[in-house]
Amino acid sequence: MTEPSIENIKKILVVGAGAMGSQIGMVCAISGYEVAVQDIDSSMLDKAKKELESRMSRNVEKERMTEKEVGEAFGRMTFTEDLESAASNADFVIEAAIEKLDVKRELFARLDEAAPEHAILATNSSTIVGSRVADATNRPDKVCNMHFFNPALIMKCVEIVRGPETSDATVETALELTKRIGKAPALLEKEISGFVANRILHALRDEAIDLYEGGYASFEDIDTACKTALGHPMGPFELMDLTGIDISYYVRQARYEETGNEADKPRKSIVEKFERGELGRKTGKGWYEYDEKGRRVERAEK
């Protein structure tokens, strides 16, 4: 069986055309790789292209990239609904679909069938560890987590997580690919849900929610304290709105299903917002309110 090697990585498939998947695809295309972005929803693919075009136009306006560089990057990208066809010639797959284990297991089984035997299958999940999808494939040695941070076009860190059966060659290839696309890899030698950054971040977020639900401070003032006292670029409630309150809900639900610990369930205020569809910037309302361009609408002082 062919061992993974960075020299064999020419074509990358990203599964999922949401904000994370589309930006991961563009990061790889900018770095010279041929990229296919796949999604089952054609409207998501159209939205991804439009949002990437808008982001890249701003990069040109700010002289971060030239029009030629942007055009060449888009020239290396394709957008498709056909998973099997896109996987058939992929050397490296990055799955960035919804944070639901059954969905990911089905995807990995299909990818295993369609992708060449040397292809690495990585999941961008920060909560579902690779071993929980690896056994849906016949190549558990070529499965790992490759977790990008939002927004993927800007954030440098990528967490690489070795599963119990992940080979050294797979880890080395994932680490080198991360460097070649201009990111900084952080390697976890064994699995733990949430990895490094999010475990620390979630501890802060949980404390922030507890303070809010306990009536100690408003979410706005908690955000202010985190930014002005701790030097964080965004407060925990602002960050939840950016990444999506549904993501916060699914992450906690997945951890609860893994541990059975009641303390790991989504907090009451998160459940309420999830059930109302107040998911943050993408729905126009989360903790804060946003206009159609995703800009925060300031509330009038009472």
TORKOL-4160 file (C-alpha; in steps of 0.2 Angstrom, whole numbers, padded with zeros to 4 digits, m for minus):
302
<pt num="1" X="0000" Y="0000" Z="0000"/>
<pt num="2" X="0007" Y="0017" Z="m0005"/>
<pt num="3" X="0012" Y="0028" Z="0010"/>
<pt num="4" X="0007" Y="0046" Z="0010"/>
<pt num="5" X="0020" Y="0059" Z="0005"/>
<pt num="6" X="0020" Y="0077" Z="0003"/>
<pt num="7" X="0027" Y="0076" Z="m0014"/>
<pt num="8" X="0011" Y="0066" Z="m0020"/>
<pt num="9" X="0000" Y="0080" Z="m0014"/>
<pt num="10" X="m0006" Y="0089" Z="m0030"/>
<pt num="11" X="m0025" Y="0089" Z="m0029"/>
<pt num="12" X="m0035" Y="0093" Z="m0013"/>
<pt num="13" X="m0054" Y="0090" Z="m0010"/>
<pt num="14" X="m0063" Y="0100" Z="0003"/>
<pt num="15" X="m0080" Y="0093" Z="0008"/>
<pt num="16" X="m0092" Y="0106" Z="0013"/>
<pt num="17" X="m0094" Y="0124" Z="0006"/>
<pt num="18" X="m0098" Y="0133" Z="0021"/>
<pt num="19" X="m0087" Y="0148" Z="0028"/>
<pt num="20" X="m0074" Y="0136" Z="0034"/>
<pt num="21" X="m0074" Y="0124" Z="0019"/>
<pt num="22" X="m0074" Y="0137" Z="0006"/>
<pt num="23" X="m0060" Y="0147" Z="0014"/>
<pt num="24" X="m0049" Y="0132" Z="0017"/>
<pt num="25" X="m0051" Y="0128" Z="m0001"/>
<pt num="26" X="m0045" Y="0146" Z="m0006"/>
<pt num="27" X="m0031" Y="0145" Z="0006"/>
<pt num="28" X="m0025" Y="0129" Z="m0003"/>
<pt num="29" X="m0028" Y="0136" Z="m0020"/>
<pt num="30" X="m0018" Y="0152" Z="m0016"/>
<pt num="31" X="m0004" Y="0141" Z="m0011"/>
<pt num="32" X="m0004" Y="0133" Z="m0029"/>
<pt num="33" X="m0014" Y="0117" Z="m0026"/>
<pt num="34" X="m0028" Y="0111" Z="m0037"/>
<pt num="35" X="m0044" Y="0112" Z="m0026"/>
<pt num="36" X="m0061" Y="0105" Z="m0028"/>
<pt num="37" X="m0074" Y="0111" Z="m0016"/>
<pt num="38" X="m0089" Y="0099" Z="m0014"/>
<pt num="39" X="m0106" Y="0102" Z="m0007"/>
<pt num="40" X="m0123" Y="0093" Z="m0009"/>
<pt num="41" X="m0132" Y="0110" Z="m0010"/>
<pt num="42" X="m0129" Y="0120" Z="m0026"/>
<pt num="43" X="m0135" Y="0136" Z="m0018"/>
<pt num="44" X="m0121" Y="0134" Z="m0005"/>
<pt num="45" X="m0108" Y="0132" Z="m0019"/>
<pt num="46" X="m0115" Y="0148" Z="m0027"/>
<pt num="47" X="m0114" Y="0157" Z="m0011"/>
<pt num="48" X="m0096" Y="0151" Z="m0007"/>
<pt num="49" X="m0090" Y="0157" Z="m0024"/>
<pt num="50" X="m0098" Y="0174" Z="m0021"/>
<pt num="51" X="m0091" Y="0176" Z="m0004"/>
<pt num="52" X="m0074" Y="0171" Z="m0009"/>
<pt num="53" X="m0075" Y="0184" Z="m0024"/>
<pt num="54" X="m0080" Y="0197" Z="m0012"/>
<pt num="55" X="m0066" Y="0193" Z="0000"/>
<pt num="56" X="m0053" Y="0192" Z="m0013"/>
<pt num="57" X="m0058" Y="0209" Z="m0021"/>
<pt num="58" X="m0055" Y="0217" Z="m0004"/>
<pt num="59" X="m0038" Y="0209" Z="m0003"/>
<pt num="60" X="m0034" Y="0216" Z="m0020"/>
<pt num="61" X="m0041" Y="0233" Z="m0015"/>
<pt num="62" X="m0029" Y="0233" Z="0001"/>
<pt num="63" X="m0015" Y="0227" Z="m0010"/>
<pt num="64" X="m0013" Y="0211" Z="m0001"/>
<pt num="65" X="m0014" Y="0201" Z="m0017"/>
<pt num="66" X="m0014" Y="0206" Z="m0036"/>
<pt num="67" X="m0028" Y="0203" Z="m0048"/>
<pt num="68" X="m0017" Y="0191" Z="m0057"/>
<pt num="69" X="m0014" Y="0181" Z="m0041"/>
<pt num="70" X="m0033" Y="0180" Z="m0037"/>
<pt num="71" X="m0037" Y="0175" Z="m0055"/>
<pt num="72" X="m0024" Y="0161" Z="m0054"/>
<pt num="73" X="m0031" Y="0155" Z="m0037"/>
<pt num="74" X="m0049" Y="0154" Z="m0044"/>
<pt num="75" X="m0042" Y="0146" Z="m0059"/>
<pt num="76" X="m0036" Y="0131" Z="m0048"/>
<pt num="77" X="m0053" Y="0129" Z="m0040"/>
<pt num="78" X="m0068" Y="0119" Z="m0045"/>
<pt num="79" X="m0085" Y="0119" Z="m0036"/>
<pt num="80" X="m0095" Y="0103" Z="m0038"/>
<pt num="81" X="m0110" Y="0093" Z="m0030"/>
<pt num="82" X="m0102" Y="0076" Z="m0036"/>
<pt num="83" X="m0093" Y="0069" Z="m0021"/>
<pt num="84" X="m0087" Y="0053" Z="m0029"/>
<pt num="85" X="m0080" Y="0061" Z="m0045"/>
<pt num="86" X="m0071" Y="0074" Z="m0035"/>
<pt num="87" X="m0063" Y="0061" Z="m0023"/>
<pt num="88" X="m0058" Y="0050" Z="m0037"/>
<pt num="89" X="m0042" Y="0060" Z="m0041"/>
<pt num="90" X="m0039" Y="0068" Z="m0024"/>
<pt num="91" X="m0023" Y="0066" Z="m0015"/>
<pt num="92" X="m0029" Y="0074" Z="0001"/>
<pt num="93" X="m0046" Y="0077" Z="0008"/>
<pt num="94" X="m0052" Y="0089" Z="0021"/>
<pt num="95" X="m0069" Y="0086" Z="0027"/>
<pt num="96" X="m0078" Y="0102" Z="0034"/>
<pt num="97" X="m0096" Y="0096" Z="0035"/>
<pt num="98" X="m0109" Y="0098" Z="0049"/>
<pt num="99" X="m0103" Y="0093" Z="0066"/>
<pt num="100" X="m0114" Y="0077" Z="0067"/>
<pt num="101" X="m0105" Y="0060" Z="0069"/>
<pt num="102" X="m0117" Y="0050" Z="0059"/>
<pt num="103" X="m0115" Y="0062" Z="0044"/>
<pt num="104" X="m0096" Y="0062" Z="0045"/>
<pt num="105" X="m0095" Y="0043" Z="0046"/>
<pt num="106" X="m0106" Y="0041" Z="0031"/>
<pt num="107" X="m0095" Y="0054" Z="0022"/>
<pt num="108" X="m0079" Y="0045" Z="0027"/>
<pt num="109" X="m0085" Y="0028" Z="0021"/>
<pt num="110" X="m0090" Y="0036" Z="0004"/>
<pt num="111" X="m0073" Y="0045" Z="0003"/>
<pt num="112" X="m0064" Y="0029" Z="0007"/>
<pt num="113" X="m0072" Y="0020" Z="m0007"/>
<pt num="114" X="m0069" Y="0034" Z="m0020"/>
<pt num="115" X="m0052" Y="0041" Z="m0016"/>
<pt num="116" X="m0036" Y="0034" Z="m0022"/>
<pt num="117" X="m0027" Y="0022" Z="m0009"/>
<pt num="118" X="m0013" Y="0034" Z="m0005"/>
<pt num="119" X="m0025" Y="0049" Z="m0001"/>
<pt num="120" X="m0026" Y="0055" Z="0017"/>
<pt num="121" X="m0044" Y="0058" Z="0024"/>
<pt num="122" X="m0043" Y="0073" Z="0037"/>
<pt num="123" X="m0058" Y="0080" Z="0046"/>
<pt num="124" X="m0058" Y="0098" Z="0051"/>
<pt num="125" X="m0069" Y="0094" Z="0066"/>
<pt num="126" X="m0063" Y="0101" Z="0083"/>
<pt num="127" X="m0074" Y="0090" Z="0093"/>
<pt num="128" X="m0076" Y="0073" Z="0084"/>
<pt num="129" X="m0059" Y="0065" Z="0085"/>
<pt num="130" X="m0052" Y="0056" Z="0070"/>
<pt num="131" X="m0054" Y="0038" Z="0077"/>
<pt num="132" X="m0073" Y="0040" Z="0078"/>
<pt num="133" X="m0073" Y="0041" Z="0059"/>
<pt num="134" X="m0057" Y="0031" Z="0055"/>
<pt num="135" X="m0066" Y="0014" Z="0058"/>
<pt num="136" X="m0079" Y="0019" Z="0045"/>
<pt num="137" X="m0064" Y="0017" Z="0032"/>
<pt num="138" X="m0052" Y="0004" Z="0027"/>
<pt num="139" X="m0037" Y="0016" Z="0029"/>
<pt num="140" X="m0037" Y="0021" Z="0048"/>
<pt num="141" X="m0019" Y="0024" Z="0046"/>
<pt num="142" X="m0022" Y="0038" Z="0034"/>
<pt num="143" X="m0036" Y="0047" Z="0045"/>
<pt num="144" X="m0032" Y="0062" Z="0056"/>
<pt num="145" X="m0039" Y="0079" Z="0062"/>
<pt num="146" X="m0033" Y="0094" Z="0053"/>
<pt num="147" X="m0042" Y="0108" Z="0062"/>
<pt num="148" X="m0042" Y="0126" Z="0055"/>
<pt num="149" X="m0048" Y="0141" Z="0064"/>
<pt num="150" X="m0061" Y="0154" Z="0058"/>
<pt num="151" X="m0058" Y="0164" Z="0047"/>
<pt num="152" X="m0047" Y="0151" Z="0039"/>
<pt num="153" X="m0040" Y="0164" Z="0027"/>
<pt num="154" X="m0033" Y="0174" Z="0041"/>
<pt num="155" X="m0030" Y="0163" Z="0056"/>
<pt num="156" X="m0013" Y="0154" Z="0056"/>
<pt num="157" X="m0015" Y="0140" Z="0068"/>
<pt num="158" X="m0020" Y="0122" Z="0062"/>
<pt num="159" X="m0021" Y="0108" Z="0075"/>
<pt num="160" X="m0015" Y="0091" Z="0068"/>
<pt num="161" X="m0021" Y="0077" Z="0079"/>
<pt num="162" X="m0014" Y="0059" Z="0078"/>
<pt num="163" X="m0027" Y="0045" Z="0081"/>
<pt num="164" X="m0022" Y="0029" Z="0089"/>
<pt num="165" X="m0019" Y="0021" Z="0071"/>
<pt num="166" X="m0013" Y="0036" Z="0062"/>
<pt num="167" X="0004" Y="0033" Z="0054"/>
<pt num="168" X="0019" Y="0043" Z="0055"/>
<pt num="169" X="0019" Y="0046" Z="0037"/>
<pt num="170" X="0001" Y="0053" Z="0038"/>
<pt num="171" X="0006" Y="0065" Z="0052"/>
<pt num="172" X="0022" Y="0071" Z="0043"/>
<pt num="173" X="0012" Y="0074" Z="0027"/>
<pt num="174" X="m0002" Y="0084" Z="0036"/>
<pt num="175" X="0011" Y="0094" Z="0045"/>
<pt num="176" X="0021" Y="0098" Z="0030"/>
<pt num="177" X="0005" Y="0102" Z="0020"/>
<pt num="178" X="0000" Y="0114" Z="0034"/>
<pt num="179" X="0017" Y="0123" Z="0032"/>
<pt num="180" X="0016" Y="0124" Z="0013"/>
<pt num="181" X="m0001" Y="0133" Z="0014"/>
<pt num="182" X="0006" Y="0146" Z="0025"/>
<pt num="183" X="m0001" Y="0140" Z="0042"/>
<pt num="184" X="0007" Y="0136" Z="0058"/>
<pt num="185" X="0004" Y="0117" Z="0064"/>
<pt num="186" X="0001" Y="0112" Z="0082"/>
<pt num="187" X="0003" Y="0094" Z="0084"/>
<pt num="188" X="m0007" Y="0084" Z="0097"/>
<pt num="189" X="0001" Y="0067" Z="0099"/>
<pt num="190" X="m0015" Y="0059" Z="0106"/>
<pt num="191" X="m0033" Y="0062" Z="0104"/>
<pt num="192" X="m0044" Y="0073" Z="0116"/>
<pt num="193" X="m0060" Y="0081" Z="0112"/>
<pt num="194" X="m0059" Y="0100" Z="0109"/>
<pt num="195" X="m0040" Y="0099" Z="0107"/>
<pt num="196" X="m0029" Y="0113" Z="0114"/>
<pt num="197" X="m0036" Y="0130" Z="0109"/>
<pt num="198" X="m0054" Y="0126" Z="0110"/>
<pt num="199" X="m0053" Y="0117" Z="0127"/>
<pt num="200" X="m0045" Y="0133" Z="0134"/>
<pt num="201" X="m0057" Y="0144" Z="0124"/>
<pt num="202" X="m0072" Y="0134" Z="0130"/>
<pt num="203" X="m0067" Y="0135" Z="0148"/>
<pt num="204" X="m0068" Y="0154" Z="0146"/>
<pt num="205" X="m0084" Y="0154" Z="0136"/>
<pt num="206" X="m0093" Y="0142" Z="0149"/>
<pt num="207" X="m0087" Y="0154" Z="0163"/>
<pt num="208" X="m0094" Y="0169" Z="0153"/>
<pt num="209" X="m0111" Y="0160" Z="0151"/>
<pt num="210" X="m0112" Y="0155" Z="0169"/>
<pt num="211" X="m0108" Y="0173" Z="0174"/>
<pt num="212" X="m0122" Y="0179" Z="0162"/>
<pt num="213" X="m0135" Y="0166" Z="0167"/>
<pt num="214" X="m0131" Y="0170" Z="0185"/>
<pt num="215" X="m0136" Y="0188" Z="0182"/>
<pt num="216" X="m0119" Y="0194" Z="0187"/>
<pt num="217" X="m0116" Y="0204" Z="0171"/>
<pt num="218" X="m0123" Y="0207" Z="0154"/>
<pt num="219" X="m0115" Y="0198" Z="0140"/>
<pt num="220" X="m0110" Y="0215" Z="0133"/>
<pt num="221" X="m0100" Y="0220" Z="0148"/>
<pt num="222" X="m0092" Y="0202" Z="0149"/>
<pt num="223" X="m0086" Y="0205" Z="0131"/>
<pt num="224" X="m0080" Y="0222" Z="0136"/>
<pt num="225" X="m0070" Y="0215" Z="0151"/>
<pt num="226" X="m0062" Y="0201" Z="0140"/>
<pt num="227" X="m0056" Y="0213" Z="0127"/>
<pt num="228" X="m0050" Y="0228" Z="0138"/>
<pt num="229" X="m0043" Y="0218" Z="0153"/>
<pt num="230" X="m0037" Y="0202" Z="0145"/>
<pt num="231" X="m0033" Y="0209" Z="0128"/>
<pt num="232" X="m0044" Y="0197" Z="0118"/>
<pt num="233" X="m0048" Y="0203" Z="0100"/>
<pt num="234" X="m0066" Y="0198" Z="0103"/>
<pt num="235" X="m0077" Y="0194" Z="0118"/>
<pt num="236" X="m0084" Y="0176" Z="0120"/>
<pt num="237" X="m0101" Y="0181" Z="0115"/>
<pt num="238" X="m0095" Y="0190" Z="0100"/>
<pt num="239" X="m0085" Y="0175" Z="0095"/>
<pt num="240" X="m0100" Y="0164" Z="0097"/>
<pt num="241" X="m0110" Y="0175" Z="0085"/>
<pt num="242" X="m0095" Y="0174" Z="0073"/>
<pt num="243" X="m0093" Y="0155" Z="0073"/>
<pt num="244" X="m0111" Y="0151" Z="0074"/>
<pt num="245" X="m0122" Y="0147" Z="0090"/>
<pt num="246" X="m0127" Y="0131" Z="0082"/>
<pt num="247" X="m0109" Y="0126" Z="0082"/>
<pt num="248" X="m0108" Y="0129" Z="0100"/>
<pt num="249" X="m0124" Y="0119" Z="0103"/>
<pt num="250" X="m0117" Y="0104" Z="0092"/>
<pt num="251" X="m0100" Y="0104" Z="0100"/>
<pt num="252" X="m0107" Y="0103" Z="0118"/>
<pt num="253" X="m0120" Y="0090" Z="0112"/>
<pt num="254" X="m0107" Y="0080" Z="0105"/>
<pt num="255" X="m0096" Y="0081" Z="0120"/>
<pt num="256" X="m0111" Y="0076" Z="0131"/>
<pt num="257" X="m0115" Y="0061" Z="0120"/>
<pt num="258" X="m0096" Y="0056" Z="0122"/>
<pt num="259" X="m0095" Y="0058" Z="0141"/>
<pt num="260" X="m0113" Y="0056" Z="0147"/>
<pt num="261" X="m0108" Y="0070" Z="0160"/>
<pt num="262" X="m0123" Y="0082" Z="0162"/>
<pt num="263" X="m0111" Y="0097" Z="0165"/>
<pt num="264" X="m0106" Y="0094" Z="0146"/>
<pt num="265" X="m0123" Y="0098" Z="0140"/>
<pt num="266" X="m0126" Y="0114" Z="0130"/>
<pt num="267" X="m0130" Y="0129" Z="0142"/>
<pt num="268" X="m0148" Y="0134" Z="0144"/>
<pt num="269" X="m0146" Y="0151" Z="0135"/>
<pt num="270" X="m0137" Y="0142" Z="0120"/>
<pt num="271" X="m0151" Y="0129" Z="0119"/>
<pt num="272" X="m0164" Y="0144" Z="0119"/>
<pt num="273" X="m0155" Y="0153" Z="0105"/>
<pt num="274" X="m0153" Y="0137" Z="0095"/>
<pt num="275" X="m0171" Y="0133" Z="0096"/>
<pt num="276" X="m0176" Y="0151" Z="0091"/>
<pt num="277" X="m0164" Y="0150" Z="0076"/>
<pt num="278" X="m0154" Y="0165" Z="0083"/>
<pt num="279" X="m0137" Y="0158" Z="0077"/>
<pt num="280" X="m0127" Y="0174" Z="0076"/>
<pt num="281" X="m0121" Y="0184" Z="0061"/>
<pt num="282" X="m0127" Y="0171" Z="0048"/>
<pt num="283" X="m0145" Y="0173" Z="0054"/>
<pt num="284" X="m0144" Y="0192" Z="0058"/>
<pt num="285" X="m0146" Y="0189" Z="0076"/>
<pt num="286" X="m0137" Y="0180" Z="0090"/>
<pt num="287" X="m0131" Y="0188" Z="0106"/>
<pt num="288" X="m0130" Y="0204" Z="0095"/>
<pt num="289" X="m0140" Y="0210" Z="0080"/>
<pt num="290" X="m0133" Y="0212" Z="0063"/>
<pt num="291" X="m0138" Y="0220" Z="0046"/>
<pt num="292" X="m0138" Y="0211" Z="0029"/>
<pt num="293" X="m0119" Y="0213" Z="0027"/>
<pt num="294" X="m0115" Y="0205" Z="0044"/>
<pt num="295" X="m0111" Y="0222" Z="0053"/>
<pt num="296" X="m0117" Y="0224" Z="0070"/>
<pt num="297" X="m0132" Y="0235" Z="0074"/>
<pt num="298" X="m0129" Y="0245" Z="0089"/>
<pt num="299" X="m0144" Y="0245" Z="0101"/>
<pt num="300" X="m0150" Y="0262" Z="0107"/>
<pt num="301" X="m0146" Y="0266" Z="0125"/>
<pt num="302" X="m0161" Y="0264" Z="0137"/>
